[in-house]
Amino acid sequence: MRYRIDTIEPLWWGLFMAGAGVVGMLLPVHIFINGLAIPLGWVPTEAYGPQRMANLVGNPLVRLYLLVLVSLPLFHWAHRFRYFVFDLGIHVARMPIAVLCYGAAIVGTVLAVITLVRL
């Protein structure tokens, strides 16, 4: 028996869960290292100086990491916000809300790609 999916909803749920993983696992570590450890001097500054960071961002794997760090939480937010609005009882404008939420996440991802390519 063939199974056919007539909706794009599994894609949004997949991006939502991937974003949840990034928000739960990668983002706290990234914030701790770049927001606390480096500014407070817990990590030697020669290891994370401006030139070292510029060289690091030049690496394609680091750019991919930064893209994942920015884009997947955007899709996580979009899915959560869409269903939050739905839970508020706004059922009339279901499709435009979905387009606005996921559209904002797509625009944010495109802007992240453009920024990372220009670095």
C-alpha positions as CSV (number, residue, x, y, z in Angstrom):
1,M,0.0,0.0,0.0
2,R,1.4,3.4,-1.0
3,Y,1.3,6.2,1.5
4,R,1.0,9.7,0.1
5,I,1.4,12.9,2.2
6,D,-0.7,15.7,0.9
7,T,0.7,18.4,3.2
8,I,4.0,20.1,3.9
9,E,3.3,19.9,7.7
10,P,5.9,17.1,8.4
11,L,8.6,19.4,7.0
12,W,7.7,22.2,9.4
13,W,7.6,19.7,12.3
14,G,11.0,18.4,11.3
15,L,12.5,21.9,11.2
16,F,10.8,22.6,14.6
17,M,12.4,19.6,16.2
18,A,15.8,20.3,14.7
19,G,15.5,23.9,16.0
20,A,14.6,22.5,19.4
21,G,17.8,20.5,19.4
22,V,19.9,23.4,18.4
23,V,18.2,25.7,21.0
24,G,18.6,23.1,23.7
25,M,22.1,21.8,23.0
26,L,24.2,24.2,20.9
27,L,22.9,27.6,21.7
28,P,23.6,27.5,25.5
29,V,27.2,26.3,24.9
30,H,27.8,29.0,22.3
31,I,26.4,31.7,24.5
32,F,28.4,30.5,27.5
33,I,31.7,30.4,25.5
34,N,31.2,33.7,23.5
35,G,29.1,35.6,26.1
36,L,30.8,34.7,29.3
37,A,34.0,32.6,29.1
38,I,35.8,34.8,26.6
39,P,34.8,38.3,28.0
40,L,35.5,37.3,31.6
41,G,39.0,36.0,30.6
42,W,38.3,32.3,31.5
43,V,39.7,31.4,28.1
44,P,43.1,32.8,27.0
45,T,42.6,35.7,24.7
46,E,45.3,34.6,22.2
47,A,43.1,31.5,21.5
48,Y,40.1,33.7,20.7
49,G,41.5,37.0,19.5
50,P,40.0,39.0,16.6
51,Q,42.3,37.6,14.0
52,R,41.8,34.0,15.2
53,M,38.0,34.6,15.0
54,A,38.2,36.0,11.5
55,N,40.2,33.0,10.4
56,L,37.7,30.7,12.1
57,V,34.7,32.2,10.3
58,G,36.6,31.7,7.0
59,N,36.2,28.0,7.5
60,P,33.2,26.5,5.6
61,L,32.3,24.2,8.4
62,V,32.2,27.1,10.9
63,R,30.0,29.0,8.5
64,L,27.7,25.9,8.2
65,Y,27.6,25.8,12.0
66,L,26.7,29.4,12.3
67,L,24.0,29.0,9.6
68,V,22.5,26.1,11.6
69,L,22.8,28.1,14.8
70,V,20.8,31.0,13.3
71,S,18.3,29.3,10.9
72,L,17.0,26.3,12.8
73,P,16.0,28.4,15.9
74,L,14.1,30.7,13.6
75,F,12.0,27.8,12.3
76,H,11.5,26.6,15.9
77,W,10.2,30.1,16.8
78,A,8.0,30.2,13.7
79,H,6.3,26.9,14.5
80,R,5.8,27.7,18.2
81,F,4.4,31.1,17.4
82,R,2.0,29.8,14.8
83,Y,0.5,27.3,17.2
84,F,0.6,29.9,20.0
85,V,-1.6,32.2,17.9
86,F,-3.8,29.2,17.1
87,D,-4.2,28.4,20.8
88,L,-5.2,32.1,21.4
89,G,-8.3,31.3,19.4
90,I,-7.4,33.1,16.1
91,H,-8.6,30.4,13.7
92,V,-9.8,32.7,10.9
93,A,-6.5,33.7,9.5
94,R,-4.8,30.3,9.7
95,M,-3.0,30.3,6.4
96,P,-1.8,33.9,6.4
97,I,-0.3,33.4,9.9
98,A,1.5,30.3,8.7
99,V,2.9,32.2,5.7
100,L,4.0,35.1,7.9
101,C,5.7,32.9,10.5
102,Y,7.5,30.5,8.1
103,G,8.1,33.4,5.7
104,A,9.9,35.3,8.4
105,A,12.0,32.2,9.2
106,I,12.9,31.8,5.5
107,V,13.8,35.4,5.1
108,G,16.0,35.2,8.2
109,T,17.7,32.1,6.8
110,V,18.3,33.8,3.5
111,L,19.7,36.9,5.2
112,A,22.0,34.6,7.3
113,V,23.2,32.9,4.1
114,I,23.9,36.2,2.4
115,T,25.8,37.5,5.5
116,L,27.9,34.3,5.8
117,V,28.7,34.3,2.1
118,R,29.9,37.9,2.4
119,L,32.2,37.2,5.3
